[in-house]
Amino acid sequence: MTEDAPKPRKRLHLVQLIPNFMSIAALCAGLTAVRFAVDGRFGMAVALIIVSAVLDGLDGRMARLLKSQSDMGAELDSLCDLVNFGVAPALITYLWAFQGMRSEGWIACLVYAVACLLRLARFNITNRQPDNDSNSFQGVPSPAGAMLVLLPIFLSHALDGGQPYAIWAVALWMVLVGALMVGRFRTPSFKRATVYAENVSFVILAFVGLVAALLTYPWTTLVLLDGAYITAIGYNLLRKPAIEEISAD
């Protein structure tokens, strides 16, 4: 009998691990955000959640660019998303708002975190289907859900210096955002957004303006961005029946 020949060991360039490094860095940022929230530094906590969202938006594109997509990388990204956009925002909001209503507030946090879990599980399944429509999402994606659920913190810092108010409304808002994440309606995706080459300069200037606004008036800018996203969702919902009616004709 001949022994089976050992399988050749697969080599990877270190640069192909950059997407995984980015996912882990996003996880570290999300967990550190919870630490800052425990210390009462909610501005830093929100900033780190935003850093996590930026890294989450880049790691998949970097993997495709380096041709280093893998099942492990996809699962790693999904697990990090659950922590960064499900668990961390729920804990930050709980520490910020719900010290006076611990039980009810904790229920709202659990509902939101579980909704994020269900949304990510559904995304993992639909993303493997060949007919997946990557031009839109089904329900609010988890990074956008995290930004929406933190809206009361944005508003409070923009208006009242960061003090929580109307905590029952905050709890209801968390539940509503959870419902939006598991909803079956379509939400806009910008993954395949394109611009004409002659308009690139305007896009760059708009990006510079956005960064400048975030650095100068961060809370107001975050409120406006959330408002613009909510408006886009509403427009998408109102536009869909009109499209279906035209198609039926």
C-alpha positions as CSV (number, residue, x, y, z in Angstrom):
1,M,0.0,0.0,0.0
2,T,1.2,3.5,-0.8
3,E,0.7,6.3,1.6
4,D,-1.4,9.2,0.5
5,A,0.7,12.1,-0.6
6,P,0.4,15.1,1.7
7,K,-1.7,17.9,0.4
8,P,0.3,20.9,-0.7
9,R,0.2,23.8,1.8
10,K,-1.5,26.9,0.4
11,R,0.4,30.1,0.6
12,L,-1.2,33.5,1.2
13,H,0.3,36.9,0.7
14,L,0.1,38.9,3.8
15,V,-1.8,41.7,2.0
16,Q,-4.6,39.2,1.4
17,L,-5.2,39.2,5.1
18,I,-5.9,42.9,5.2
19,P,-9.7,42.5,4.9
20,N,-9.6,40.2,8.0
21,F,-7.5,42.6,9.8
22,M,-10.0,45.3,9.0
23,S,-12.9,43.2,10.3
24,I,-11.0,42.5,13.6
25,A,-10.1,46.2,13.9
26,A,-13.8,47.1,13.5
27,L,-14.6,44.6,16.3
28,C,-12.0,46.2,18.6
29,A,-13.4,49.6,17.9
30,G,-17.0,48.4,18.7
31,L,-15.9,46.8,21.9
32,T,-13.9,49.8,22.9
33,A,-16.9,52.0,22.2
34,V,-18.7,50.1,25.0
35,R,-15.8,50.8,27.3
36,F,-16.0,54.5,26.7
37,A,-19.8,54.4,27.2
38,V,-19.2,52.7,30.6
39,D,-16.9,55.7,31.5
40,G,-19.6,58.1,30.4
41,R,-17.7,59.3,27.3
42,F,-20.5,58.8,24.8
43,G,-19.0,61.1,22.2
44,M,-16.0,58.8,21.9
45,A,-18.3,55.7,21.9
46,V,-20.3,57.1,19.0
47,A,-17.1,58.0,17.1
48,L,-15.8,54.4,17.4
49,I,-19.1,53.0,16.2
50,I,-18.7,55.2,13.1
51,V,-15.2,53.9,12.7
52,S,-16.5,50.4,12.8
53,A,-19.1,51.2,10.1
54,V,-16.4,52.7,7.9
55,L,-14.2,49.6,8.3
56,D,-17.2,47.4,7.7
57,G,-17.9,49.2,4.4
58,L,-14.3,48.8,3.2
59,D,-13.3,45.3,4.2
60,G,-15.6,43.5,1.7
61,R,-14.4,45.8,-1.1
62,M,-10.8,45.3,-0.1
63,A,-11.4,41.5,-0.2
64,R,-12.8,41.7,-3.7
65,L,-10.0,43.9,-4.8
66,L,-7.3,41.6,-3.5
67,K,-9.3,38.5,-4.6
68,S,-9.1,37.1,-1.1
69,Q,-12.8,36.3,-0.5
70,S,-13.4,33.3,1.7
71,D,-16.2,31.7,3.7
72,M,-14.2,32.3,6.9
73,G,-13.9,36.0,6.0
74,A,-17.6,36.3,5.4
75,E,-18.5,34.6,8.7
76,L,-15.9,36.8,10.5
77,D,-17.5,39.9,9.0
78,S,-21.0,38.9,10.0
79,L,-20.0,38.0,13.6
80,C,-18.2,41.3,14.0
81,D,-21.3,43.1,12.6
82,L,-23.4,41.6,15.3
83,V,-21.1,43.0,18.0
84,N,-20.5,46.3,16.4
85,F,-24.0,47.2,15.2
86,G,-26.2,45.0,17.4
87,V,-24.7,44.5,20.8
88,A,-22.5,47.7,21.2
89,P,-25.2,50.3,20.2
90,A,-27.7,48.5,22.5
91,L,-25.3,48.7,25.4
92,I,-24.3,52.3,24.7
93,T,-27.9,53.4,24.5
94,Y,-28.7,51.4,27.7
95,L,-25.9,53.1,29.6
96,W,-26.9,56.5,28.3
97,A,-30.6,56.5,28.7
98,F,-32.0,53.6,30.7
99,Q,-30.5,53.9,34.2
100,G,-33.9,55.1,35.4
101,M,-35.9,52.3,33.8
102,R,-33.6,49.4,33.8
103,S,-36.1,46.6,33.1
104,E,-38.1,48.2,30.3
105,G,-35.0,49.7,28.7
106,W,-33.2,46.4,28.8
107,I,-36.1,44.7,27.0
108,A,-35.9,47.4,24.3
109,C,-32.1,46.7,24.0
110,L,-32.7,42.9,23.7
111,V,-35.4,43.4,21.0
112,Y,-33.0,45.6,19.0
113,A,-30.0,43.2,19.4
114,V,-32.0,40.1,18.5
115,A,-33.5,42.0,15.5
116,C,-29.9,42.7,14.3
117,L,-29.1,39.0,14.7
118,L,-32.1,38.0,12.6
119,R,-31.3,40.6,10.0
120,L,-27.7,39.4,9.6
121,A,-28.8,35.7,9.5
122,R,-31.3,36.5,6.7
123,F,-28.6,38.5,4.8
124,N,-26.2,35.7,5.0
125,I,-28.8,33.3,3.4
126,T,-30.0,35.7,0.7
127,N,-26.5,36.8,-0.2
128,R,-25.6,33.3,-1.3
129,Q,-28.5,33.1,-3.7
130,P,-27.6,33.7,-7.4
131,D,-30.6,36.0,-8.0
132,N,-29.7,38.3,-5.1
133,D,-30.4,41.9,-5.9
134,S,-27.4,43.8,-4.7
135,N,-28.8,47.1,-5.8
136,S,-31.0,47.2,-2.7
137,F,-31.3,45.7,0.7
138,Q,-34.2,43.9,2.3
139,G,-34.8,45.9,5.5
140,V,-32.4,48.3,7.0
141,P,-28.8,47.0,7.0
142,S,-27.1,46.6,10.4
143,P,-24.6,49.6,10.1
144,A,-27.5,51.9,9.1
145,G,-29.6,50.4,11.9
146,A,-26.8,51.3,14.4
147,M,-26.7,54.9,13.2
148,L,-30.5,55.1,13.5
149,V,-30.7,53.6,16.9
150,L,-28.2,56.1,18.1
151,L,-30.2,59.0,16.8
152,P,-31.6,60.0,20.3
153,I,-28.0,60.5,21.4
154,F,-27.2,62.6,18.4
155,L,-30.3,64.7,19.0
156,S,-29.6,65.1,22.7
157,H,-26.1,66.3,22.1
158,A,-27.1,68.6,19.3
159,L,-29.9,70.2,21.4
160,D,-29.4,69.7,25.1
161,G,-25.8,69.0,25.7
162,G,-26.1,65.2,25.8
163,Q,-28.6,64.7,28.6
164,P,-31.1,61.9,27.9
165,Y,-34.8,62.8,27.8
166,A,-38.1,61.1,26.9
167,I,-36.6,57.7,27.7
168,W,-39.8,55.9,26.9
169,A,-39.6,57.4,23.4
170,V,-36.0,56.1,23.2
171,A,-37.1,52.6,24.1
172,L,-39.9,52.7,21.5
173,W,-37.5,54.0,18.9
174,M,-35.1,51.1,19.6
175,V,-38.0,48.6,19.0
176,L,-39.0,50.5,15.8
177,V,-35.5,50.4,14.4
178,G,-35.4,46.7,15.2
179,A,-38.6,46.2,13.2
180,L,-37.1,48.2,10.3
181,M,-34.1,45.9,10.3
182,V,-36.2,42.7,10.0
183,G,-38.7,44.3,7.6
184,R,-39.3,42.8,4.2
185,F,-39.4,46.1,2.3
186,R,-36.5,47.3,0.1
187,T,-34.1,50.0,1.2
188,P,-31.5,51.8,-1.0
189,S,-28.0,50.4,-1.5
190,F,-25.2,52.5,-2.7
191,K,-22.8,49.6,-3.6
192,R,-23.3,50.0,-7.3
193,A,-24.0,53.7,-7.4
194,T,-22.2,55.4,-10.4
195,V,-21.5,58.9,-11.5
196,Y,-20.5,60.4,-14.8
197,A,-16.8,61.0,-15.1
198,E,-17.2,64.7,-15.6
199,N,-19.1,65.0,-12.2
200,V,-16.3,63.3,-10.1
201,S,-15.0,66.7,-9.0
202,F,-18.4,67.6,-7.6
203,V,-18.6,64.3,-5.7
204,I,-15.2,64.9,-4.2
205,L,-16.2,68.4,-3.1
206,A,-19.4,67.1,-1.6
207,F,-17.3,64.5,0.4
208,V,-15.0,67.2,1.6
209,G,-17.9,69.2,2.7
210,L,-19.4,66.2,4.6
211,V,-16.1,65.5,6.4
212,A,-15.8,69.2,7.3
213,A,-19.3,69.2,8.6
214,L,-18.7,66.1,10.7
215,L,-15.6,67.6,12.2
216,T,-17.1,71.0,12.9
217,Y,-20.8,70.2,13.8
218,P,-20.7,66.4,14.3
219,W,-24.0,65.9,16.2
220,T,-26.0,68.1,13.9
221,T,-24.5,66.5,10.8
222,L,-25.3,63.0,12.2
223,V,-28.9,64.0,12.8
224,L,-29.2,65.4,9.3
225,L,-27.6,62.2,7.8
226,D,-30.1,60.0,9.7
227,G,-32.9,62.3,8.6
228,A,-31.8,62.0,5.0
229,Y,-31.7,58.2,5.2
230,I,-35.1,58.0,6.8
231,T,-36.4,60.2,4.0
232,A,-34.8,57.9,1.4
233,I,-36.5,54.9,3.0
234,G,-39.9,56.7,2.9
235,Y,-39.4,57.7,-0.7
236,N,-38.4,54.2,-1.6
237,L,-41.6,52.8,0.1
238,L,-43.8,55.3,-1.7
239,R,-42.1,54.8,-5.0
240,K,-42.4,51.0,-5.0
241,P,-46.2,50.8,-5.3
242,A,-46.1,53.3,-8.2
243,I,-43.6,51.2,-10.0
244,E,-45.6,48.0,-9.5
245,E,-48.8,49.8,-10.7
246,I,-47.0,50.9,-13.9
247,S,-45.6,47.3,-14.4
248,A,-49.1,45.9,-14.0
249,D,-50.4,48.2,-16.8
